[in-house]
Amino acid sequence: MPYFVVHEHHAKKLHFDLRLEKDGVLKSWAIPKGPSMNPQDKRLAIQVEDHALEYGNFEGIIPEGEYGAGKVYIWDKGQYSTVKGSPEEGQWEIFMEGEILKGNFVLVKLKGKSDEWLFIKKKDNFADYNFKLKLKFP
């Protein structure tokens, strides 16, 4: 099964980076408010450039002056499988088996936007309507 990682990225603005292994790279989205286990939360996810697979294990500091400068921590990781769709289709439903993120999620591309998507938890047995995002390192 392919793997995923969610980085907690303390850059100029705190955000989370969702990375999904596909076709030999990590397909990547920046999620400003972080992922949620609550199906009522529709999180903006901005697609960014693909990253090398090795980046999935990265934790550390990106130096000042470099793109994304700041501290990076692994917030969650695990395996995932495609339920249906694909990034190319603009709708990609996946089943995630992480330490925090579990169950079905969907990435939906916003019409007329080149890089804006929504990342949404599907209603299933793992849904948590009282989910509160907790930082690994405040």
CYANA upper distance limits for C-alpha pairs under 8 A (distance plus 0.5 A):
  1 MET  CA     79 GLN  CA      6.68
  1 MET  CA     80 TYR  CA      7.01
  1 MET  CA     81 SER  CA      7.00
  2 PRO  CA     20 LEU  CA      8.15
  2 PRO  CA     21 GLU  CA      6.11
  2 PRO  CA     22 LYS  CA      7.64
  2 PRO  CA     79 GLN  CA      6.22
  2 PRO  CA     80 TYR  CA      6.40
  2 PRO  CA     81 SER  CA      7.32
  3 TYR  CA     20 LEU  CA      6.84
  3 TYR  CA     21 GLU  CA      6.06
  3 TYR  CA     77 LYS  CA      7.90
  3 TYR  CA     78 GLY  CA      6.12
  3 TYR  CA     79 GLN  CA      4.61
  3 TYR  CA     80 TYR  CA      6.27
  4 PHE  CA     18 LEU  CA      7.94
  4 PHE  CA     19 ARG  CA      6.02
  4 PHE  CA     20 LEU  CA      5.01
  4 PHE  CA     21 GLU  CA      6.56
  4 PHE  CA     56 GLY  CA      8.11
  4 PHE  CA     77 LYS  CA      6.05
  4 PHE  CA     78 GLY  CA      6.06
  4 PHE  CA     79 GLN  CA      6.24
  4 PHE  CA     80 TYR  CA      7.05
  5 VAL  CA     18 LEU  CA      6.69
  5 VAL  CA     19 ARG  CA      5.79
  5 VAL  CA     20 LEU  CA      7.28
  5 VAL  CA     56 GLY  CA      6.55
  5 VAL  CA     74 ILE  CA      7.47
  5 VAL  CA     75 TRP  CA      8.16
  5 VAL  CA     76 ASP  CA      6.28
  5 VAL  CA     77 LYS  CA      4.71
  5 VAL  CA     78 GLY  CA      7.15
  6 VAL  CA     16 PHE  CA      6.99
  6 VAL  CA     17 ASP  CA      5.87
  6 VAL  CA     18 LEU  CA      5.11
  6 VAL  CA     19 ARG  CA      6.64
  6 VAL  CA     74 ILE  CA      6.56
  6 VAL  CA     75 TRP  CA      5.98
  6 VAL  CA     76 ASP  CA      5.60
  6 VAL  CA     77 LYS  CA      6.66
  7 HIS  CA     16 PHE  CA      5.96
  7 HIS  CA     17 ASP  CA      5.44
  7 HIS  CA     18 LEU  CA      7.18
  7 HIS  CA     72 VAL  CA      6.79
  7 HIS  CA     73 TYR  CA      5.98
  7 HIS  CA     74 ILE  CA      5.11
  7 HIS  CA     75 TRP  CA      5.81
  7 HIS  CA     76 ASP  CA      7.63
  8 GLU  CA     14 LEU  CA      8.04
  8 GLU  CA     15 HIS  CA      6.84
  8 GLU  CA     16 PHE  CA      5.20
  8 GLU  CA     17 ASP  CA      7.15
  8 GLU  CA     72 VAL  CA      6.24
  8 GLU  CA     73 TYR  CA      5.61
  8 GLU  CA     74 ILE  CA      6.60
  8 GLU  CA     75 TRP  CA      5.95
  8 GLU  CA    135 LEU  CA      8.00
  8 GLU  CA    136 LYS  CA      8.01
  9 HIS  CA     14 LEU  CA      6.28
  9 HIS  CA     15 HIS  CA      5.93
  9 HIS  CA     16 PHE  CA      6.09
  9 HIS  CA     17 ASP  CA      7.50
  9 HIS  CA     70 GLY  CA      7.51
  9 HIS  CA     71 LYS  CA      6.48
  9 HIS  CA     72 VAL  CA      5.10
  9 HIS  CA     73 TYR  CA      7.04
 10 HIS  CA     14 LEU  CA      5.13
 10 HIS  CA     15 HIS  CA      7.25
 10 HIS  CA     70 GLY  CA      5.85
 10 HIS  CA     71 LYS  CA      5.54
 10 HIS  CA     72 VAL  CA      6.72
 11 ALA  CA     15 HIS  CA      8.06
 11 ALA  CA     68 GLY  CA      6.41
 11 ALA  CA     69 ALA  CA      6.13
 11 ALA  CA     70 GLY  CA      4.95
 11 ALA  CA     71 LYS  CA      7.16
 12 LYS  CA     68 GLY  CA      8.42
 12 LYS  CA     69 ALA  CA      8.09
 12 LYS  CA     70 GLY  CA      7.88
 14 LEU  CA     32 PRO  CA      7.57
 15 HIS  CA     30 ALA  CA      7.20
 15 HIS  CA     31 ILE  CA      6.35
 15 HIS  CA     32 PRO  CA      4.92
 15 HIS  CA     33 LYS  CA      6.78
 15 HIS  CA     34 GLY  CA      6.75
 16 PHE  CA     30 ALA  CA      6.25
 16 PHE  CA     31 ILE  CA      5.55
 16 PHE  CA     32 PRO  CA      6.68
 16 PHE  CA     33 LYS  CA      7.83
 16 PHE  CA     34 GLY  CA      5.71
 16 PHE  CA     35 PRO  CA      8.07
 17 ASP  CA     28 SER  CA      7.22
 17 ASP  CA     29 TRP  CA      6.12
 17 ASP  CA     30 ALA  CA      4.98
 17 ASP  CA     31 ILE  CA      6.46
 18 LEU  CA     28 SER  CA      6.10
 18 LEU  CA     29 TRP  CA      5.66
 18 LEU  CA     30 ALA  CA      6.82
 18 LEU  CA     31 ILE  CA      7.60
 19 ARG  CA     26 LEU  CA      5.85
 19 ARG  CA     27 LYS  CA      5.95
 19 ARG  CA     28 SER  CA      4.98
 19 ARG  CA     29 TRP  CA      7.09
 19 ARG  CA     56 GLY  CA      7.94
 20 LEU  CA     26 LEU  CA      5.55
 20 LEU  CA     27 LYS  CA      5.60
 20 LEU  CA     28 SER  CA      7.04
 21 GLU  CA     25 VAL  CA      6.17
 21 GLU  CA     26 LEU  CA      4.93
 21 GLU  CA     27 LYS  CA      6.74
 21 GLU  CA     53 LEU  CA      7.57
 22 LYS  CA     26 LEU  CA      6.61
 22 LYS  CA     27 LYS  CA      6.99
 24 GLY  CA     52 ALA  CA      8.35
 24 GLY  CA     53 LEU  CA      7.45
 25 VAL  CA     50 ASP  CA      6.73
 25 VAL  CA     51 HIS  CA      6.40
 25 VAL  CA     52 ALA  CA      5.74
 25 VAL  CA     53 LEU  CA      5.82
 26 LEU  CA     50 ASP  CA      5.97
 26 LEU  CA     51 HIS  CA      5.45
 26 LEU  CA     52 ALA  CA      6.52
 26 LEU  CA     53 LEU  CA      6.18
 26 LEU  CA     56 GLY  CA      8.11
 27 LYS  CA     48 VAL  CA      8.49
 27 LYS  CA     49 GLU  CA      7.91
 27 LYS  CA     50 ASP  CA      5.39
 27 LYS  CA     51 HIS  CA      7.23
 28 SER  CA     47 GLN  CA      6.38
 28 SER  CA     48 VAL  CA      6.09
 28 SER  CA     49 GLU  CA      6.97
 28 SER  CA     50 ASP  CA      6.14
 28 SER  CA     51 HIS  CA      7.45
 29 TRP  CA     45 ALA  CA      6.00
 29 TRP  CA     46 ILE  CA      5.58
 29 TRP  CA     47 GLN  CA      4.67
 29 TRP  CA     48 VAL  CA      5.98
 30 ALA  CA     45 ALA  CA      5.94
 30 ALA  CA     46 ILE  CA      5.55
 30 ALA  CA     47 GLN  CA      6.89
 30 ALA  CA     48 VAL  CA      7.39
 31 ILE  CA     35 PRO  CA      7.36
 31 ILE  CA     43 ARG  CA      7.31
 31 ILE  CA     44 LEU  CA      6.46
 31 ILE  CA     45 ALA  CA      5.06
 31 ILE  CA     46 ILE  CA      6.97
 32 PRO  CA     43 ARG  CA      8.44
 32 PRO  CA     44 LEU  CA      7.46
 32 PRO  CA     45 ALA  CA      7.75
 33 LYS  CA     43 ARG  CA      7.27
 33 LYS  CA     44 LEU  CA      8.16
 34 GLY  CA     43 ARG  CA      7.75
 34 GLY  CA    133 LEU  CA      7.75
 35 PRO  CA     43 ARG  CA      7.19
 35 PRO  CA    119 PHE  CA      7.83
 35 PRO  CA    133 LEU  CA      8.19
 36 SER  CA     41 ASP  CA      7.07
 36 SER  CA     43 ARG  CA      8.14
 36 SER  CA    120 ILE  CA      8.07
 36 SER  CA    121 LYS  CA      7.27
 36 SER  CA    131 PHE  CA      7.21
 36 SER  CA    132 LYS  CA      8.19
 36 SER  CA    133 LEU  CA      7.44
 37 MET  CA    101 LEU  CA      7.32
 37 MET  CA    102 LYS  CA      8.44
 37 MET  CA    121 LYS  CA      6.20
 37 MET  CA    126 PHE  CA      8.11
 37 MET  CA    127 ALA  CA      5.99
 37 MET  CA    128 ASP  CA      5.82
 37 MET  CA    129 TYR  CA      7.70
 37 MET  CA    131 PHE  CA      6.39
 38 ASN  CA    121 LYS  CA      6.64
 38 ASN  CA    127 ALA  CA      6.28
 38 ASN  CA    128 ASP  CA      5.56
 38 ASN  CA    129 TYR  CA      5.17
 38 ASN  CA    130 ASN  CA      7.45
 38 ASN  CA    131 PHE  CA      6.40
 39 PRO  CA    120 ILE  CA      6.72
 39 PRO  CA    121 LYS  CA      5.09
 39 PRO  CA    122 LYS  CA      5.95
 39 PRO  CA    123 LYS  CA      6.33
 39 PRO  CA    127 ALA  CA      7.10
 39 PRO  CA    128 ASP  CA      8.22
 39 PRO  CA    129 TYR  CA      7.57
 40 GLN  CA    120 ILE  CA      8.46
 40 GLN  CA    121 LYS  CA      8.36
 40 GLN  CA    129 TYR  CA      8.02
 41 ASP  CA    120 ILE  CA      7.08
 41 ASP  CA    121 LYS  CA      8.04
 42 LYS  CA    118 LEU  CA      6.47
 42 LYS  CA    119 PHE  CA      6.56
 42 LYS  CA    120 ILE  CA      5.65
 42 LYS  CA    121 LYS  CA      8.43
 43 ARG  CA    118 LEU  CA      5.84
 43 ARG  CA    119 PHE  CA      5.60
 43 ARG  CA    120 ILE  CA      6.88
 44 LEU  CA    116 GLU  CA      7.46
 44 LEU  CA    117 TRP  CA      6.44
 44 LEU  CA    118 LEU  CA      5.24
 44 LEU  CA    119 PHE  CA      6.88
 45 ALA  CA    116 GLU  CA      6.51
 45 ALA  CA    117 TRP  CA      5.45
 45 ALA  CA    118 LEU  CA      5.89
 45 ALA  CA    119 PHE  CA      6.54
 46 ILE  CA    115 ASP  CA      6.03
 46 ILE  CA    116 GLU  CA      5.23
 46 ILE  CA    117 TRP  CA      6.53
 47 GLN  CA    115 ASP  CA      5.43
 47 GLN  CA    116 GLU  CA      6.81
 47 GLN  CA    117 TRP  CA      7.70
 48 VAL  CA    115 ASP  CA      7.86
 51 HIS  CA     55 TYR  CA      7.05
 52 ALA  CA     56 GLY  CA      8.31
 54 GLU  CA     58 PHE  CA      7.85
 57 ASN  CA     74 ILE  CA      8.24
 58 PHE  CA     72 VAL  CA      8.09
 58 PHE  CA     73 TYR  CA      8.13
 58 PHE  CA     74 ILE  CA      8.05
 59 GLU  CA     71 LYS  CA      8.26
 59 GLU  CA     72 VAL  CA      5.76
 59 GLU  CA     73 TYR  CA      5.41
 59 GLU  CA     74 ILE  CA      6.82
 60 GLY  CA     71 LYS  CA      6.26
 60 GLY  CA     72 VAL  CA      5.81
 60 GLY  CA     73 TYR  CA      7.19
 61 ILE  CA     69 ALA  CA      7.70
 61 ILE  CA     70 GLY  CA      6.00
 61 ILE  CA     71 LYS  CA      4.95
 61 ILE  CA     72 VAL  CA      6.57
 62 ILE  CA     66 GLU  CA      7.25
 62 ILE  CA     67 TYR  CA      8.37
 62 ILE  CA     68 GLY  CA      7.10
 62 ILE  CA     69 ALA  CA      5.07
 62 ILE  CA     70 GLY  CA      5.66
 62 ILE  CA     71 LYS  CA      6.86
 62 ILE  CA     72 VAL  CA      8.03
 63 PRO  CA     69 ALA  CA      5.77
 63 PRO  CA     70 GLY  CA      7.12
 64 GLU  CA     69 ALA  CA      5.61
 64 GLU  CA     70 GLY  CA      7.63
 65 GLY  CA     69 ALA  CA      7.14
 73 TYR  CA    136 LYS  CA      7.98
 73 TYR  CA    137 PHE  CA      8.28
 75 TRP  CA    135 LEU  CA      8.09
 75 TRP  CA    136 LYS  CA      6.67
 76 ASP  CA     98 GLY  CA      6.88
 76 ASP  CA     99 GLU  CA      6.58
 76 ASP  CA    100 ILE  CA      6.65
 76 ASP  CA    101 LEU  CA      7.74
 77 LYS  CA     98 GLY  CA      5.78
 77 LYS  CA     99 GLU  CA      7.10
 78 GLY  CA     96 MET  CA      7.72
 78 GLY  CA     97 GLU  CA      5.98
 78 GLY  CA     98 GLY  CA      4.68
 78 GLY  CA     99 GLU  CA      7.37
 79 GLN  CA     96 MET  CA      6.61
 79 GLN  CA     97 GLU  CA      5.76
 79 GLN  CA     98 GLY  CA      6.96
 80 TYR  CA     94 ILE  CA      7.01
 80 TYR  CA     95 PHE  CA      5.88
 80 TYR  CA     96 MET  CA      4.87
 80 TYR  CA     97 GLU  CA      6.36
 81 SER  CA     94 ILE  CA      6.06
 81 SER  CA     95 PHE  CA      5.79
 81 SER  CA     96 MET  CA      7.26
 82 THR  CA     86 SER  CA      8.39
 82 THR  CA     92 TRP  CA      7.89
 82 THR  CA     93 GLU  CA      6.64
 82 THR  CA     94 ILE  CA      4.94
 82 THR  CA     95 PHE  CA      6.86
 83 VAL  CA     92 TRP  CA      8.31
 83 VAL  CA     93 GLU  CA      5.84
 83 VAL  CA     94 ILE  CA      5.55
 83 VAL  CA     95 PHE  CA      6.92
 84 LYS  CA     92 TRP  CA      6.67
 84 LYS  CA     93 GLU  CA      5.84
 84 LYS  CA     94 ILE  CA      7.60
 85 GLY  CA     89 GLU  CA      6.70
 85 GLY  CA     90 GLY  CA      8.22
 85 GLY  CA     91 GLN  CA      6.09
 85 GLY  CA     92 TRP  CA      5.00
 85 GLY  CA     93 GLU  CA      6.67
 86 SER  CA     90 GLY  CA      7.08
 86 SER  CA     91 GLN  CA      6.42
 86 SER  CA     92 TRP  CA      4.99
 86 SER  CA     93 GLU  CA      8.05
 87 PRO  CA     91 GLN  CA      6.62
 87 PRO  CA     92 TRP  CA      6.21
 87 PRO  CA    107 LEU  CA      8.46
 90 GLY  CA    107 LEU  CA      8.21
 90 GLY  CA    108 VAL  CA      6.36
 90 GLY  CA    109 LYS  CA      5.41
 91 GLN  CA    106 VAL  CA      7.48
 91 GLN  CA    107 LEU  CA      6.14
 91 GLN  CA    108 VAL  CA      5.04
 91 GLN  CA    109 LYS  CA      6.74
 92 TRP  CA    106 VAL  CA      6.05
 92 TRP  CA    107 LEU  CA      5.66
 92 TRP  CA    108 VAL  CA      7.13
 93 GLU  CA    104 ASN  CA      7.41
 93 GLU  CA    105 PHE  CA      6.20
 93 GLU  CA    106 VAL  CA      4.67
 93 GLU  CA    107 LEU  CA      6.86
 94 ILE  CA    104 ASN  CA      6.10
 94 ILE  CA    105 PHE  CA      5.94
 94 ILE  CA    106 VAL  CA      6.67
 95 PHE  CA    102 LYS  CA      7.75
 95 PHE  CA    103 GLY  CA      5.63
 95 PHE  CA    104 ASN  CA      4.83
 95 PHE  CA    105 PHE  CA      6.83
 96 MET  CA    101 LEU  CA      6.76
 96 MET  CA    102 LYS  CA      5.49
 96 MET  CA    103 GLY  CA      5.72
 96 MET  CA    104 ASN  CA      6.75
 96 MET  CA    105 PHE  CA      7.86
 97 GLU  CA    101 LEU  CA      7.05
 97 GLU  CA    102 LYS  CA      5.43
 97 GLU  CA    103 GLY  CA      7.14
 98 GLY  CA    102 LYS  CA      6.12
102 LYS  CA    126 PHE  CA      6.63
103 GLY  CA    121 LYS  CA      8.41
103 GLY  CA    122 LYS  CA      8.16
103 GLY  CA    124 ASP  CA      7.40
103 GLY  CA    125 ASN  CA      8.10
103 GLY  CA    126 PHE  CA      6.23
103 GLY  CA    127 ALA  CA      8.21
104 ASN  CA    121 LYS  CA      6.79
104 ASN  CA    122 LYS  CA      5.86
104 ASN  CA    123 LYS  CA      8.24
104 ASN  CA    124 ASP  CA      7.65
105 PHE  CA    119 PHE  CA      7.53
105 PHE  CA    120 ILE  CA      6.05
105 PHE  CA    121 LYS  CA      4.92
105 PHE  CA    122 LYS  CA      5.73
106 VAL  CA    118 LEU  CA      8.36
106 VAL  CA    119 PHE  CA      6.32
106 VAL  CA    120 ILE  CA      5.83
106 VAL  CA    121 LYS  CA      7.06
106 VAL  CA    122 LYS  CA      7.48
107 LEU  CA    117 TRP  CA      6.83
107 LEU  CA    118 LEU  CA      6.05
107 LEU  CA    119 PHE  CA      5.17
107 LEU  CA    120 ILE  CA      7.04
108 VAL  CA    117 TRP  CA      5.76
108 VAL  CA    118 LEU  CA      5.67
108 VAL  CA    119 PHE  CA      7.21
109 LYS  CA    113 LYS  CA      8.04
109 LYS  CA    115 ASP  CA      8.12
109 LYS  CA    116 GLU  CA      6.61
109 LYS  CA    117 TRP  CA      4.63
109 LYS  CA    118 LEU  CA      6.95
110 LEU  CA    116 GLU  CA      6.25
110 LEU  CA    117 TRP  CA      5.74
110 LEU  CA    118 LEU  CA      7.63
121 LYS  CA    127 ALA  CA      7.66
122 LYS  CA    127 ALA  CA      7.72
123 LYS  CA    127 ALA  CA      6.30
